[in-house]
Amino acid sequence: MITLRQLLALHWIERLGTFERAADHLSTTQSAISKRVQELEASTGMQLFDRSQRGARLTSAGEELLVIAREMLNLAERIDSLKEGTQVVNRRLRLGVTELTAWTWLPRLITRLVEDFPGLTIEPEVDMSRNLHERLMDDMIDLIIIPDTFTAPEVSSIALGKVENAWMAAPGLIAHEGVLDLAELAKYPMLVQGKKSGSGLFVNKWLRTLGIDLPKTLSSDSLTAMLGLTAAGLGVTYLPLECFRPLVDEGKLTIIRTNPELPPVPYMAMYRNDRPSAFMTEVAALAVELCDFTRQLQR
């Protein structure tokens, strides 16, 4: 008889690459995982792994079974969510966000997740977009919220919203009034986010399409550090307009109008689509509902 435990073992062996890693992920032993595979092969009458190859490589029959196995696991997850009128029982969510989400609507999202999914354990990570995407690909994280700068066929991307950005600097750094040509602005020292930043990659790509070069740059992977350096008068940077408008109102920063204006940065919720994902779909839908980058520390 085929069991969900056997199918779950098959899923994680393929996902993580070895029987040992699958055993660690499922908090069991390698021999227990091997036994589940043997039982599954006996029940189906198929050889699922090519034992002439190094590592856990599926046969063609194993690959076909894996597709069906993931459908069955997904259905089982949906059925389990209906038990006793609750949606989640003893579930874990490894949630990755960048600083901007943590600055704005992450508290609101966590509050709703706790309310809507009783028994849910949330393990948040705040990091750069590239790092979060790499952890998602390595299956070390379940869902990430980052700018739309990375794609992969095994990842579903759900549009959340767009962040309106503006060039900002300390008052008095730029004497020009009115709209400043972007090429002229580029002559000032620029504070930019590094290559691991999704919004940094998005803005840098946009600048390249315009043929704009930034000869004087200071790079930082920290949004908080960028704020401090900009307020200290060390250069010009781009910041989410509405989120940090209070600093403009307080006279700590000033907005620099340019031609052309900065494009909005689209943000996405991303999760793997090659694993049971009914719960991830629900979390992504909740993120769409709550996404709001305009106000700090929302409750």
C-alpha positions, 0 to 999 in steps of 0.5 A: 500500500502506498502511503503519504510518508513514502511519497513525502520521502520521494519528494524530499530526496529529489528536492534535497539531492540525497537520502541523508539530507531528506532524512535530516529534513524529515527528522528521521534516519537515513535507513528509515528513508531508504525503507520508505523508498523500498516499500514504495518501489515494491508497491508500484513495481517500479525502480524509482532511482538509478542506482548506477549513478552517484547521488539520488537520481530518479529514473524516468518512472520515478520522475513520472511518479514524483509528479503524481506524488506532489499532486497527492501531497498537495491534496492531502495538505488541503484536506488537512487544512479543513480539520476541526475548522482550522487551517494550520496545525503545528505548521512552520513558515520560514518567511524571508523579507527585505528591510523595506518590508520589515520597516513597513507592513511586516508587523501587520502581516505577522499579526494576521498570520498568527490570527488566521493560522492557529498553531503556526510558527513563524521563522522570519529572516531579514536579508538582501534580495539575492541572499533570500532568493538563493535560500529559496532555491536551496529550500532553506526558506519557504516564501520570500518578499523581494523586488521583481529581479530574479526568476526561475521556472520552479518559482511562482511569483505573485505581484504584490505592489509597486514602490514609488521611489525618489532621489533624496539628499540632505538639505543644502547638498544640491543648490539647484531648484526645480527639475534637475536633469538626471545626467546632471544629478549623476555628477554628485556623489551617489549612495547606492545599494549593492549587487545583492539588493533587488531594488539596487539591481532594478535601478542600476539596470534602468540607469544603464538603459538610459546610458547614465553612468555614476562615476562617484558611488558609495555602496551599502547593503543596508537601507538603514545605513543608506538613510544615515549616510544620506542624512549626513550629507555624504551624497544622493540616494534613492529611497521609497517616497511615502515610507520616508516622507516623514524625514522630509517633513522633519527637514532631515532630507529633501526630495530632488525632482529629476527628468526622467523620474525614477521608475516604481519598483515592483515587489513579488511574493515568491515560493517554490511551485515544485512542492506542495504549496496550498499553504504557500498560496494562502500566505501569498494571497494574504500578502497581496491583501496586506501589502503597503509600503507607504507607512512605517511599522504598521500594526 
